[in-house]
Amino acid sequence: MYEAKLAVAGFYYFLQGKRRNEILVHWHGDETQNEIDFVNRVLDDTYAKAGALPDARAVSEVTFGDQVYQACMSGRPS
């Protein structure tokens, strides 16, 4: 579920025209390196997937999130 929320947030920024390196993540300071790596990996993957879409603007954040959520729940790559 958390992965889907991160992916939707990343997709939202992608649709807004922000580059991946322009997304600021507010870290609280108690995150483990695994947590930081996870968040960065999900955002990187989201940008790669969104960039590979023929027309990302034709896909809503809801549809994108539903697809990621379904992939998470079924244990397959999104």
C-alpha positions in Angstrom: 0.0 0.0 0.0 2.8 2.4 0.9 4.5 1.7 -2.4 1.4 2.5 -4.3 1.0 5.8 -2.4 4.6 6.7 -3.2 4.2 5.8 -6.8 1.0 8.0 -7.2 2.8 10.9 -5.5 5.7 10.4 -8.0 3.4 10.1 -10.9 1.6 13.3 -9.8 4.9 15.2 -9.9 5.8 13.6 -13.2 2.5 14.9 -14.7 3.3 18.4 -13.3 6.5 18.4 -15.3 8.9 18.1 -12.4 12.1 16.2 -13.0 12.9 13.3 -10.7 15.7 15.2 -9.0 13.3 18.1 -8.3 11.2 16.0 -5.9 12.1 16.9 -2.4 11.6 14.2 0.2 11.3 15.4 3.8 13.3 13.0 5.9 12.8 13.0 9.6 16.2 11.8 10.4 15.4 8.4 11.9 15.0 6.5 8.6 17.2 3.5 8.0 19.2 3.3 4.8 16.8 0.6 3.6 13.9 3.0 4.0 15.7 5.7 2.1 16.7 3.3 -0.7 13.1 2.0 -0.9 11.6 5.5 -1.3 14.2 6.5 -3.9 13.8 3.2 -5.8 10.0 3.5 -6.0 10.3 7.1 -7.2 12.9 6.2 -9.7 10.9 3.2 -11.0 7.8 5.4 -11.2 9.5 8.0 -13.3 10.9 5.3 -15.6 7.4 3.7 -16.0 5.8 7.1 -16.6 8.4 8.1 -19.1 7.8 4.9 -21.0 4.1 5.5 -21.4 3.1 6.5 -24.9 1.0 9.4 -23.4 1.3 9.7 -19.7 -1.2 12.5 -19.6 -3.9 10.2 -20.8 -3.5 8.1 -17.6 -4.9 9.5 -14.4 -3.2 9.3 -11.1 -6.0 7.1 -9.9 -5.6 4.6 -12.7 -1.8 4.6 -12.3 -2.1 4.0 -8.6 -4.7 1.2 -9.1 -2.3 -0.6 -11.4 0.6 -0.3 -8.9 -1.6 -1.4 -6.1 -2.9 -4.4 -8.0 0.7 -5.4 -8.8 1.7 -5.0 -5.2 -1.2 -7.1 -4.0 -0.6 -9.9 -6.5 3.2 -10.0 -5.9 4.1 -9.2 -9.4 6.3 -6.2 -10.6 4.2 -3.1 -11.4 
